[in-house]
Amino acid sequence: MAVYKNKKKTLGTTVYVIDNDINRAISMVRHICAPIIKEYKEKRYFEKPSDKRRRKAKESIRKLKRKLHFREF
């Protein structure tokens, strides 16, 4: 929470519904909240440092394979 000149203001994100397209607005909210939810799920349980390193290595390999797979020649 950020406080500006004795007025409490929270920094937030606003999603506007355009042309009554609620599905698009919901998908935008999910896209915005995805990193927050991912971080919450990771911190629910304690993860040993060795397991964390192993998980991050697997993620980086998966990202690299995906990048190479979709690379245009």
C-alpha positions as CSV (number, residue, x, y, z in Angstrom):
1,M,0.0,0.0,0.0
2,A,1.3,3.4,-0.9
3,V,0.5,6.5,1.1
4,Y,0.6,10.0,-0.5
5,K,0.4,13.2,1.6
6,N,-1.7,11.7,4.4
7,K,-4.2,10.3,2.0
8,K,-4.4,6.6,1.7
9,K,-4.3,5.5,-1.9
10,T,-3.7,2.0,-3.1
11,L,-2.0,1.4,-6.4
12,G,-4.2,-0.9,-8.4
13,T,-5.2,-2.0,-11.9
14,T,-8.5,-1.2,-13.5
15,V,-10.1,-3.4,-16.2
16,Y,-12.8,-1.8,-18.3
17,V,-15.6,-3.7,-20.0
18,I,-15.8,-2.5,-23.6
19,D,-18.9,-3.3,-25.7
20,N,-20.3,-5.6,-23.0
21,D,-17.5,-8.1,-23.7
22,I,-17.3,-9.6,-20.2
23,N,-15.3,-12.7,-21.3
24,R,-12.5,-10.5,-22.6
25,A,-12.4,-8.5,-19.3
26,I,-12.3,-11.7,-17.3
27,S,-9.4,-13.1,-19.4
28,M,-7.6,-9.8,-18.8
29,V,-8.1,-10.1,-15.1
30,R,-6.8,-13.7,-15.2
31,H,-3.8,-12.6,-17.2
32,I,-3.0,-9.8,-14.7
33,C,-3.5,-12.1,-11.6
34,A,-1.6,-15.1,-13.0
35,P,1.8,-14.2,-11.5
36,I,0.3,-13.4,-8.2
37,I,-1.6,-16.7,-8.1
38,K,1.6,-18.6,-9.2
39,E,3.6,-17.0,-6.4
40,Y,1.0,-17.8,-3.9
41,K,0.9,-21.5,-4.9
42,E,4.7,-21.7,-4.8
43,K,4.8,-20.3,-1.2
44,R,2.0,-22.5,0.2
45,Y,4.5,-25.1,1.2
46,F,8.1,-25.0,2.1
47,E,10.4,-26.0,-0.8
48,K,13.9,-27.2,-0.1
49,P,16.6,-25.1,-1.8
50,S,17.8,-28.2,-3.8
51,D,14.3,-28.8,-5.0
52,K,13.9,-25.1,-5.9
53,R,17.1,-25.2,-8.0
54,R,16.0,-28.3,-9.7
55,R,12.5,-26.8,-10.5
56,K,14.0,-23.6,-11.9
57,A,16.5,-25.6,-14.0
58,K,13.6,-27.6,-15.5
59,E,11.6,-24.5,-16.2
60,S,14.6,-22.8,-18.0
61,I,15.1,-25.9,-20.1
62,R,11.4,-26.0,-21.0
63,K,11.4,-22.3,-21.9
64,L,14.5,-22.8,-24.1
65,K,12.9,-25.8,-25.9
66,R,9.8,-23.9,-26.5
67,K,11.7,-20.9,-27.8
68,L,13.7,-23.2,-30.2
69,H,10.6,-25.0,-31.3
70,F,8.7,-21.9,-32.3
71,R,11.7,-20.1,-33.8
72,E,11.2,-19.1,-37.4
73,F,13.9,-19.9,-39.9
